[in-house]
Amino acid sequence: MSDRLPHWDMSVVYPGLDSPEFEAAMVDAIAEMDALVALFADHAIGPRGTSDVDDETVRVFEEVMTHLNATFAKESGLVAYIHGFIATDSTNELAQAKNSELSQHWLKVQMLDARLTAWLGSLDVDTLIDRSEVAADHEFMVRRAKVEAEHLMSPGEEVLAAQLSLSGGSAWRKLYGNFTSQLTVELELDGKTEEHPMSAVRNLAHNPNRDVRRKAYEAELAAWETSAVPIAAALNSVKGETNTLSAGRLWASPLDEACHGNNMDRESLDAMMSAAREAFPHFRRYLRAKAKAIGVDRLAWYDLFATVGGDESAWRYADAEDFILEHFATYSADMRDLAARAFSERWIDAEPRAGKVDGAFCMRLRDDESRILTNFKPSFSGVRTLAHELGHAYHNLRLAIRTPLQRSTPMVLAETASTFCETIVREASLRTASEAEQLVIVENTLESACQVVVDITCRYLFEQETFERRRDRELSVSELNDIMLRAQLDTYGDALDPNLLHPYMWAAKPHYYGQSYYNFPYMFGLLFGLGLYARYSEAPDAFRASYDDLLSSTGMADAGELSARFGIDIRTPEFWAGSLDLIRQDVDRFEALVAARG
């Protein structure tokens, strides 16, 4: 295989954004949206004065659901296709224009959401589910609507909120994404100063040379400092809008609304966060052992992703492909075949480059087919990230049998398959690894776990305080920096040099600018995935069939109900502590491996 990092292929859907085929699909999707709006008007979908469910109510409900699923299917396919161009080149003006055009039309559908929720909330849903097979198939959605109807503003306010979203929170999110993806950083390396994309500079955090990492860190902070004012404006606006709408819809807080949106309760969240904090001393042991391994007294922020255990440049992308295919096969032929399709059919865009967004994600493109974006790093962390995103693609494969409305998976469960696939690759590789290889693998696993437990808690604390203080007024750049530094000190403790933290992580992380509390679901996914893997290890054959069913049902039940299928009670700290104990064992192993190196 070539060492050239792949770009994904979108041409299998349409020849291009300027092609007649794409334009025809746009026209068809817009017509479907307009037909849905007309259908809602014809049947006066909205709050009713009676909860009775007669034959006509059932007929209208089933007609509405059929059109909703058809509309969502067409719109989501177009959004994914367009986003495939924007995510890899935010300067693509045609893609940005098409995205804006589609968003304007989709707004008409978004404005129907509150009307549908109010309509379903006013019905006797038990009778509806008994009398309609379609309602029974979508029972979870129907019952959630009953709850959400209690959190609606007036119909006029909901319409206005939807209309203003394009020039409010959505506009600020777009500004943040476009602005930061095009941000370049002036960096001096080897006596030569050049401009680099921010994503490439942040990737240097994995460089084995500490001086390179330090220079990249300092250059990154300088770039965020000069760019912080518009980014802070975006953050203040997004959080301000969320506070306003959350209060208007009578949620106790944005966090309560986020828990509902993730199909979980505060009891489960509090149990998980409590168990995580109890585990912080073990993560600090890991960070101290890492400092010893790289020969420093205490880690700086720019050492968090430092290479431990030798030259990782051997991890070429081609090696990552072979490694993942081999170890996915230890779970099932289906999982291996899914990964093989992703590699051979060019589902993956792996090359970091100017205009491309940072980080990694997987999105469903059509049917059982996904697209995966990553900025591949020549290290085991790059392999782990690729396996993680392929886990999302495997989840999408299992969800393909469901309707669009049944596929609406909350973040806490969206991370289940990705974490599970990471664990498969890691556990299979450790069985045959030498001590030197084990050191690399265990360290990379702990590096990721530290981010998902310790740093996610840090982000959670930052977001909590930001939401609370934003109720009173906008926050300045220096105030946001102070909140971030306090959160880092509270979570990492004395394991990091307090003078070399990262006050601008609120600017570097896109999660703050999208869905509220887009942080704790990652911790849920890691710990839930580890708990499931433990059950797989106990009874592999019985687990496989149940696991695929669980993945296909993640939009059809709440997290507590789905976890109960595997005998898991997520409302108690004991389950979470059990998963964290597996991480503690890795810390013990890592300390021993570092000590053995001398």
Phi and psi in degrees as a GROMACS rama.xvg file:
@    title "Ramachandran Plot"
@    xaxis  label "Phi"
@    yaxis  label "Psi"
@TYPE xy
-74.532  150.579  SER-2
-79.2258  -8.70522  ASP-3
-66.4168  130.077  ARG-4
-72.3559  137.902  LEU-5
-77.1089  154.345  PRO-6
-110.018  145.088  HIS-7
-75.3131  159.945  TRP-8
-107.822  114.033  ASP-9
-100.949  -6.71457  MET-10
-70.7284  -13.9406  SER-11
-70.9949  -15.1692  VAL-12
-92.7873  -57.9022  VAL-13
-139.105  152.123  TYR-14
-62.0344  -26.2221  PRO-15
175.232  169.931  GLY-16
-67.8493  -21.078  LEU-17
-102.079  14.1398  ASP-18
-86.2611  153.302  SER-19
-59.9622  -34.247  PRO-20
-63.674  -42.5328  GLU-21
-66.7924  -42.5758  PHE-22
-62.2244  -38.6519  GLU-23
-64.1063  -39.3851  ALA-24
-66.1615  -38.6549  ALA-25
-61.8226  -47.3855  MET-26
-60.4097  -42.9151  VAL-27
-63.7341  -44.363  ASP-28
-65.9058  -40.6992  ALA-29
-65.1902  -38.6537  ILE-30
-64.2003  -38.4364  ALA-31
-63.6634  -40.6632  GLU-32
-63.7666  -44.8365  MET-33
-63.499  -37.7667  ASP-34
-65.1887  -36.6902  ALA-35
-66.4316  -42.6431  LEU-36
-59.8078  -43.6885  VAL-37
-63.7667  -38.4456  ALA-38
-63.2278  -43.4502  LEU-39
-62.4075  -38.1276  PHE-40
-69.3544  -43.6811  ALA-41
-59.6643  -37.9117  ASP-42
-101.74  8.62855  HIS-43
49.7864  49.0768  ALA-44
-65.8202  122.975  ILE-45
167.615  -174.19  GLY-46
-59.8174  139.641  PRO-47
-113.384  158.699  ARG-48
-84.6032  -11.1078  GLY-49
-131.574  148.266  THR-50
-95.2622  1.52327  SER-51
-62.2444  142.787  ASP-52
-119.827  106.349  VAL-53
-108.421  -174.629  ASP-54
-59.4329  -39.5055  ASP-55
-66.5341  -38.2869  GLU-56
-61.5482  -43.9102  THR-57
-62.6468  -43.7406  VAL-58
-62.1998  -44.4797  ARG-59
-65.4746  -43.4852  VAL-60
-56.9549  -46.9741  PHE-61
-68.3574  -34.4933  GLU-62
-66.8442  -42.7691  GLU-63
-62.8492  -45.3133  VAL-64
-64.0497  -38.5494  MET-65
-61.7086  -45.2251  THR-66
-70.4503  -36.41  HIS-67
-61.3606  -47.705  LEU-68
-62.2761  -40.1395  ASN-69
-66.0999  -41.6524  ALA-70
-65.8628  -46.182  THR-71
-62.121  -38.4581  PHE-72
-63.5944  -44.6721  ALA-73
-69.77  -43.2335  LYS-74
-66.8245  -43.3324  GLU-75
-65.2467  -35.2064  SER-76
-65.4218  -41.489  GLY-77
-68.3905  -41.2024  LEU-78
-60.3433  -45.6112  VAL-79
-62.8534  -42.6482  ALA-80
-61.5379  -48.8654  TYR-81
-64.0274  -42.8488  ILE-82
-63.1728  -27.6116  HIS-83
-59.5222  -29.8857  GLY-84
-84.9923  -40.1769  PHE-85
-68.0906  -42.6484  ILE-86
-64.2291  -29.5953  ALA-87
-96.8192  -11.2912  THR-88
-161.433  89.5204  ASP-89
-67.8855  -9.85398  SER-90
-85.1454  -0.804804  THR-91
-70.8349  99.5202  ASN-92
-68.306  -34.113  GLU-93
-65.5461  -43.7696  LEU-94
-62.988  -42.7922  ALA-95
-62.8011  -39.519  GLN-96
-66.2523  -44.3916  ALA-97
-64.8865  -37.5571  LYS-98
-63.9029  -42.8642  ASN-99
-65.1743  -41.575  SER-100
-62.2855  -45.9539  GLU-101
-65.5315  -37.6711  LEU-102
-62.2891  -38.5962  SER-103
-61.5074  -42.1517  GLN-104
-73.0011  -37.879  HIS-105
-65.8382  -24.4375  TRP-106
-56.9613  -34.2944  LEU-107
-61.7082  -36.8593  LYS-108
-74.47  -40.8588  VAL-109
-58.5253  -35.2602  GLN-110
-70.3354  -13.35  MET-111
-83.1749  -17.4549  LEU-112
-59.7587  -47.5991  ASP-113
-64.401  -36.0321  ALA-114
-65.6033  -41.8588  ARG-115
-64.4551  -44.5139  LEU-116
-61.7591  -43.841  THR-117
-63.7986  -39.1053  ALA-118
-64.2034  -50.8424  TRP-119
-64.1907  -36.6928  LEU-120
-65.7668  -23.6722  GLY-121
-91.2868  -3.96261  SER-122
-92.8192  158.273  LEU-123
-79.1116  94.126  ASP-124
-69.3277  -28.0094  VAL-125
-61.9075  -44.035  ASP-126
-67.3714  -42.0796  THR-127
-58.5142  -45.1494  LEU-128
-66.3968  -36.3338  ILE-129
-67.4518  -33.594  ASP-130
-96.7458  -14.6894  ARG-131
-124.029  123.563  SER-132
-65.6405  -35.312  GLU-133
-64.6135  -42.4918  VAL-134
-65.2651  -38.9649  ALA-135
-63.6117  -38.8352  ALA-136
-67.0806  -26.0358  ASP-137
-114.552  32.7729  HIS-138
-56.9793  -43.3793  GLU-139
-61.7352  -44.3747  PHE-140
-63.0605  -42.2185  MET-141
-64.4016  -43.5239  VAL-142
-70.7711  -34.6782  ARG-143
-63.6606  -36.7426  ARG-144
-61.539  -33.4492  ALA-145
-61.7295  -39.8939  LYS-146
-71.5626  -46.551  VAL-147
-64.8214  -25.7249  GLU-148
-63.0785  -25.3864  ALA-149
-75.8886  -9.88221  GLU-150
-118.908  34.9479  HIS-151
-102.129  141.303  LEU-152
-75.9358  -176.328  MET-153
-63.4182  155.891  SER-154
-52.9722  -41.0447  PRO-155
-65.5649  -39.945  GLY-156
-66.5244  -38.5294  GLU-157
-66.3692  -39.6946  GLU-158
-63.9376  -45.3824  VAL-159
-63.0998  -40.984  LEU-160
-60.9103  -42.1019  ALA-161
-65.6207  -41.1902  ALA-162
-65.7787  -39.6129  GLN-163
-76.6647  -15.255  LEU-164
-60.6503  -35.3898  SER-165
-67.4984  -28.547  LEU-166
-105.606  5.21639  SER-167
-110.584  -115.912  GLY-168
-56.2549  -41.7222  GLY-169
-63.7411  -38.0474  SER-170
-67.1269  -40.0229  ALA-171
-68.1378  -36.9905  TRP-172
-63.2031  -42.0385  ARG-173
-64.0202  -42.9264  LYS-174
-58.3962  -47.9597  LEU-175
-57.9835  -49.257  TYR-176
-61.8201  -46.3881  GLY-177
-68.4589  -43.2044  ASN-178
-64.5094  -48.0872  PHE-179
-74.3352  -31.1347  THR-180
-69.9323  -22.7833  SER-181
-99.6365  1.72178  GLN-182
-71.7749  130.051  LEU-183
-113.267  154.623  THR-184
-124.622  131.854  VAL-185
-84.0476  121.009  GLU-186
-136.615  133.673  LEU-187
-101.043  121.065  GLU-188
-136.639  136.311  LEU-189
53.9045  37.5202  ASP-190
75.3555  7.9919  GLY-191
-124.025  127.184  LYS-192
-100.987  125.447  THR-193
-139.876  161.983  GLU-194
-87.9167  133.952  GLU-195
-130.013  148.367  HIS-196
-60.5387  146.728  PRO-197
-56.5995  -39.1343  MET-198
-61.3075  -38.7455  SER-199
-69.236  -37.764  ALA-200
-66.9984  -42.1071  VAL-201
-66.0258  -29.8361  ARG-202
-65.0454  -23.5511  ASN-203
-69.2631  -7.4229  LEU-204
-61.9771  -18.1667  ALA-205
-95.3996  -0.912101  HIS-206
-65.6039  137.819  ASN-207
-67.9943  -18.3758  PRO-208
-87.9227  117.832  ASN-209
-64.2966  -34.2891  ARG-210
-66.363  -37.5011  ASP-211
-64.6029  -44.5285  VAL-212
-60.0915  -43.7843  ARG-213
-62.5187  -46.6955  ARG-214
-61.6046  -40.9676  LYS-215
-65.0145  -41.81  ALA-216
-61.0833  -47.0033  TYR-217
-65.6989  -40.2586  GLU-218
-67.0868  -38.5887  ALA-219
-62.8378  -48.2065  GLU-220
-59.7422  -40.2844  LEU-221
-62.8109  -39.6753  ALA-222
-68.077  -41.972  ALA-223
-64.3786  -37.2864  TRP-224
-61.5059  -42.9924  GLU-225
-75.6459  -15.7093  THR-226
-108.178  2.54992  SER-227
-69.5237  -30.4486  ALA-228
-62.2686  -53.0601  VAL-229
-65.6853  -32.4251  PRO-230
-68.2641  -40.909  ILE-231
-63.2408  -37.5543  ALA-232
-62.0235  -40.9652  ALA-233
-63.8804  -45.0925  ALA-234
-64.5556  -45.9042  LEU-235
-58.9121  -40.3633  ASN-236
-69.9631  -44.6475  SER-237
-62.5914  -47.0181  VAL-238
-70.301  -35.5825  LYS-239
-63.7638  -43.7735  GLY-240
-61.8743  -43.575  GLU-241
-61.9887  -44.0434  THR-242
-58.8052  -44.5616  ASN-243
-63.7393  -48.1637  THR-244
-70.5999  -36.9666  LEU-245
-62.647  -44.6056  SER-246
-66.2312  -41.2806  ALA-247
-62.7456  -27.901  GLY-248
-95.4455  9.91576  ARG-249
65.8558  30.5186  LEU-250
-82.087  144.236  TRP-251
-61.8782  -32.8534  ALA-252
-165.553  163.709  SER-253
-58.6923  -28.7725  PRO-254
-67.0487  -41.4387  LEU-255
-62.9215  -40.1626  ASP-256
-64.6778  -39.38  GLU-257
-65.1506  -38.9861  ALA-258
-62.705  -44.2137  CYS-259
-60.9146  -43.6882  HIS-260
-63.0211  -23.4678  GLY-261
-97.7692  11.6792  ASN-262
56.4874  40.6618  ASN-263
-143.137  167.492  MET-264
-108.758  166.761  ASP-265
-64.1733  -31.8429  ARG-266
-58.7541  -43.4267  GLU-267
-66.8104  -42.6824  SER-268
-63.1115  -46.1701  LEU-269
-63.026  -37.9411  ASP-270
-63.089  -42.5054  ALA-271
-67.1311  -46.2232  MET-272
-65.8853  -34.8185  MET-273
-65.3275  -44.1349  SER-274
-64.3914  -37.5583  ALA-275
-62.555  -46.3317  ALA-276
-62.2843  -36.6182  ARG-277
-63.383  -25.0059  GLU-278
-89.5209  -5.43038  ALA-279
-54.8027  -40.6047  PHE-280
-57.4326  -32.9254  PRO-281
-70.9871  -38.7772  HIS-282
-66.5836  -34.6076  PHE-283
-69.1401  -32.6673  ARG-284
-61.2441  -42.7654  ARG-285
-59.8743  -46.4596  TYR-286
-64.784  -35.7237  LEU-287
-68.9625  -38.6426  ARG-288
-66.357  -35.7171  ALA-289
-66.1377  -40.5575  LYS-290
-57.9377  -43.5113  ALA-291
-62.8877  -40.9473  LYS-292
-64.4812  -32.8772  ALA-293
-99.3695  3.50117  ILE-294
80.3826  34.5328  GLY-295
-126.615  158.307  VAL-296
-70.7807  -40.7436  ASP-297
-150.606  142.375  ARG-298
-69.2763  140.659  LEU-299
-90.3436  167.453  ALA-300
-56.3545  -38.1786  TRP-301
-74.601  -0.0727296  TYR-302
-97.3301  -6.88939  ASP-303
-57.3792  -33.5588  LEU-304
-110.517  18.4552  PHE-305
-63.4205  145.286  ALA-306
-67.5484  133.193  THR-307
-126.36  131.202  VAL-308
103.569  15.8596  GLY-309
116.485  -171.745  GLY-310
-76.2653  113.375  ASP-311
-95.7606  6.19011  GLU-312
-65.8803  -14.3599  SER-313
-66.3194  -17.2554  ALA-314
-80.8847  76.284  TRP-315
-70.5614  162.278  ARG-316
-60.7378  -39.9851  TYR-317
-61.204  -36.8321  ALA-318
-64.3294  -39.4853  ASP-319
-61.7938  -42.2181  ALA-320
-57.6388  -52.3585  GLU-321
-60.4768  -43.1297  ASP-322
-62.6867  -46.0777  PHE-323
-67.1879  -44.6555  ILE-324
-59.9563  -43.4673  LEU-325
-60.8848  -44.5083  GLU-326
-86.3006  -27.5814  HIS-327
-62.8785  -32.7788  PHE-328
-64.4127  -23.0655  ALA-329
-69.6875  -19.6126  THR-330
-90.0541  -56.128  TYR-331
-164.497  157.535  SER-332
-66.1101  -34.5887  ALA-333
-61.191  -42.5314  ASP-334
-68.4761  -41.5921  MET-335
-63.294  -43.277  ARG-336
-64.0031  -35.8735  ASP-337
-61.7293  -46.0501  LEU-338
-64.3817  -39.8552  ALA-339
-61.672  -40.2834  ALA-340
-61.4349  -44.7268  ARG-341
-59.4793  -40.9252  ALA-342
-72.615  -46.1167  PHE-343
-77.4784  -30.6844  SER-344
-95.5157  10.0412  GLU-345
57.7747  55.7083  ARG-346
-83.3621  -9.77869  TRP-347
-114.258  135.201  ILE-348
-115.283  110.498  ASP-349
-113.634  -11.0257  ALA-350
-86.3266  123.626  GLU-351
-68.1891  136.935  PRO-352
-163.251  164.345  ARG-353
-60.7543  137.613  ALA-354
88.02  -14.9534  GLY-355
-86.9111  140.518  LYS-356
-67.5929  153.453  VAL-357
-80.471  169.017  ASP-358
83.755  -152.056  GLY-359
-152.937  148.942  ALA-360
-159.821  166.396  PHE-361
-128.498  135.824  CYS-362
-130.204  143.318  MET-363
-72.0982  130.857  ARG-364
-98.4151  -52.5502  LEU-365
-165.258  146.84  ARG-366
45.9565  -119.831  ASP-367
-101.603  19.9774  ASP-368
-108.919  135.117  GLU-369
-120.905  172.656  SER-370
-131.53  138.354  ARG-371
-120.57  124.669  ILE-372
-106.934  132.031  LEU-373
-147.398  155.396  THR-374
-108.933  86.4199  ASN-375
-61.3543  132.133  PHE-376
-109.34  137.122  LYS-377
-76.4803  61.7748  PRO-378
-148.704  170.47  SER-379
-63.1488  -28.4576  PHE-380
-62.3462  -32.7434  SER-381
-66.1364  -38.4085  GLY-382
-66.6434  -43.8934  VAL-383
-62.7384  -42.8152  ARG-384
-62.2372  -42.2089  THR-385
-62.7785  -43.6358  LEU-386
-62.5644  -39.0702  ALA-387
-58.9009  -49.9904  HIS-388
-69.4392  -33.3865  GLU-389
-65.5914  -29.1132  LEU-390
-61.9064  -40.1924  GLY-391
-61.8017  -40.5237  HIS-392
-64.2868  -36.6991  ALA-393
-65.592  -38.6846  TYR-394
-61.588  -45.0065  HIS-395
-60.2993  -35.9156  ASN-396
-59.9169  -44.2192  LEU-397
-72.5013  -29.1976  ARG-398
-78.8989  -10.933  LEU-399
-61.1581  -23.7428  ALA-400
-78.1457  -9.72037  ILE-401
-95.4495  160.273  ARG-402
-73.8934  161.63  THR-403
-54.3964  -38.5163  PRO-404
-71.2622  -25.7294  LEU-405
-82.686  -16.8142  GLN-406
-88.2492  -2.15753  ARG-407
-69.5932  90.0015  SER-408
-93.4014  129.753  THR-409
-72.0545  159.44  PRO-410
-57.8905  -38.1115  MET-411
-61.226  -32.8762  VAL-412
-94.7105  -17.3284  LEU-413
-67.7367  -21.7254  ALA-414
-92.1089  0.173254  GLU-415
-64.0185  -54.3812  THR-416
-68.1036  -35.724  ALA-417
-66.1297  -43.4659  SER-418
-65.0364  -41.4284  THR-419
-60.7762  -42.8513  PHE-420
-67.8411  -38.4232  CYS-421
-56.491  -44.6614  GLU-422
-67.0972  -37.9102  THR-423
-58.5317  -49.1184  ILE-424
-62.7296  -44.5081  VAL-425
-67.1496  -46.9986  ARG-426
-67.3342  -40.5579  GLU-427
-64.7114  -38.7241  ALA-428
-70.1655  -34.8542  SER-429
-66.8282  -25.5269  LEU-430
-65.2513  -26.5532  ARG-431
-118.829  5.84836  THR-432
-80.1018  145.538  ALA-433
-71.9513  172.713  SER-434
-61.1326  -39.7239  GLU-435
-64.5539  -40.7691  ALA-436
-69.3905  -38.1048  GLU-437
-59.5377  -40.6611  GLN-438
-58.3211  -44.4513  LEU-439
-64.205  -47.3984  VAL-440
-67.6621  -47.4064  ILE-441
-64.6347  -40.7474  VAL-442
-64.5138  -42.544  GLU-443
-64.8389  -36.6455  ASN-444
-64.8709  -44.966  THR-445
-68.5461  -35.677  LEU-446
-57.1873  -45.4143  GLU-447
-68.0166  -44.6792  SER-448
-62.6275  -37.5459  ALA-449
-62.3681  -40.4935  CYS-450
-64.1499  -42.662  GLN-451
-77.6031  -25.7277  VAL-452
-101.582  -55.7105  VAL-453
-74.8158  -52.6851  VAL-454
-70.2633  -33.6584  ASP-455
-64.4401  -38.6347  ILE-456
-61.9217  -40.4489  THR-457
-58.8995  -47.0036  CYS-458
-64.6457  -39.0997  ARG-459
-60.5575  -46.4743  TYR-460
-63.7803  -41.836  LEU-461
-59.5005  -46.4267  PHE-462
-68.0635  -38.7403  GLU-463
-57.3818  -50.6412  GLN-464
-67.9067  -36.7462  GLU-465
-64.1291  -45.2605  THR-466
-60.3333  -44.7676  PHE-467
-63.1679  -47.022  GLU-468
-75.1054  -25.8917  ARG-469
-69.6643  -17.5779  ARG-470
-60.8125  -31.6949  ARG-471
-88.8775  -38.676  ASP-472
-172.112  173.941  ARG-473
-70.9222  153.275  GLU-474
-107.047  139.098  LEU-475
-78.2383  169.165  SER-476
-58.5366  -45.107  VAL-477
-65.6629  -35.3869  SER-478
-67.9475  -41.2143  GLU-479
-63.0559  -40.8962  LEU-480
-60.7448  -43.6158  ASN-481
-63.4149  -42.3474  ASP-482
-61.3583  -42.5301  ILE-483
-65.7519  -44.0307  MET-484
-64.4075  -39.4813  LEU-485
-63.7269  -40.7852  ARG-486
-64.9138  -38.8619  ALA-487
-66.5025  -41.5195  GLN-488
-66.267  -36.8156  LEU-489
-68.3927  -29.9705  ASP-490
-99.7813  -48.0182  THR-491
-79.5187  -22.3998  TYR-492
60.5669  -142.5  GLY-493
-86.8058  10.6559  ASP-494
-77.0774  -16.9486  ALA-495
-117.387  152.13  LEU-496
-66.273  117.092  ASP-497
-65.1229  -16.0488  PRO-498
-91.021  -3.17128  ASN-499
-131.939  53.5678  LEU-500
-96.0865  -164.874  LEU-501
-131.096  89.6317  HIS-502
-67.0165  -17.931  PRO-503
-100.567  20.8404  TYR-504
-63.2176  -24.068  MET-505
-65.5271  -26.0535  TRP-506
-85.9674  -28.9619  ALA-507
-81.3699  -23.6795  ALA-508
-98.1344  113.674  LYS-509
-67.0021  -17.8362  PRO-510
-59.1728  -30.7166  HIS-511
-67.056  -16.6167  TYR-512
-102.28  1.2688  TYR-513
-114.175  -127.095  GLY-514
-61.734  137.62  GLN-515
-63.9843  142.488  SER-516
53.1747  46.4016  TYR-517
-82.0786  54.9881  TYR-518
-138.266  -58.8743  ASN-519
-61.4784  -24.8866  PHE-520
-58.8816  -28.9024  PRO-521
-67.0868  -39.6024  TYR-522
-65.8854  -43.3154  MET-523
-56.1877  -46.6575  PHE-524
-61.217  -43.9724  GLY-525
-62.2334  -52.7009  LEU-526
-71.5644  -36.0715  LEU-527
-66.7259  -42.2223  PHE-528
-63.0007  -40.0424  GLY-529
-64.8297  -39.8027  LEU-530
-64.0502  -40.0112  GLY-531
-66.9737  -39.0229  LEU-532
-62.4953  -36.7206  TYR-533
-61.4163  -38.9685  ALA-534
-71.7026  -34.908  ARG-535
-61.3577  -41.4204  TYR-536
-63.4491  -32.0877  SER-537
-75.2796  -37.8967  GLU-538
-148.547  78.4145  ALA-539
-57.5732  -48.0144  PRO-540
-64.9978  -44.0866  ASP-541
-67.3091  -32.9425  ALA-542
-67.8877  -40.4717  PHE-543
-57.4021  -49.7635  ARG-544
-65.5843  -40.4529  ALA-545
-68.1152  -35.9353  SER-546
-65.8314  -44.5927  TYR-547
-62.3874  -37.5099  ASP-548
-66.1068  -39.8817  ASP-549
-60.6791  -46.1713  LEU-550
-63.0156  -35.5045  LEU-551
-75.9591  -10.173  SER-552
-111.938  9.79971  SER-553
-68.0333  -14.4487  THR-554
-102.454  11.0026  GLY-555
-124.812  9.49609  MET-556
-163.501  159.611  ALA-557
-81.8419  167.789  ASP-558
-61.7738  -37.7148  ALA-559
-64.0533  -42.1085  GLY-560
-66.7533  -44.3775  GLU-561
-65.2922  -40.6035  LEU-562
-66.879  -31.7121  SER-563
-63.2174  -24.2949  ALA-564
-61.3114  -25.04  ARG-565
-107.335  18.3807  PHE-566
71.1773  28.2195  GLY-567
-107.786  130.403  ILE-568
-108.816  103.191  ASP-569
-79.9987  -2.46051  ILE-570
-88.2301  0.514095  ARG-571
-117.525  144.427  THR-572
-64.706  -18.3489  PRO-573
-61.468  -42.6137  GLU-574
-62.3514  -47.1002  PHE-575
-64.2982  -39.0463  TRP-576
-64.116  -34.6669  ALA-577
-63.9992  -43.1706  GLY-578
-66.1699  -41.0177  SER-579
-66.0534  -26.2472  LEU-580
-67.0164  -30.7693  ASP-581
-64.0589  -36.9029  LEU-582
-69.1829  -39.5188  ILE-583
-57.8839  -40.4334  ARG-584
-61.9466  -36.0535  GLN-585
-66.2872  -36.4718  ASP-586
-63.5508  -43.9543  VAL-587
-58.1432  -44.5471  ASP-588
-64.6777  -42.0737  ARG-589
-64.2404  -45.1106  PHE-590
-57.7911  -41.4251  GLU-591
-66.9155  -40.5567  ALA-592
-66.4081  -39.1808  LEU-593
-66.5102  -42.7147  VAL-594
-63.486  -36.0182  ALA-595
-68.1338  -26.0825  ALA-596
-73.5972  -21.2362  ARG-597
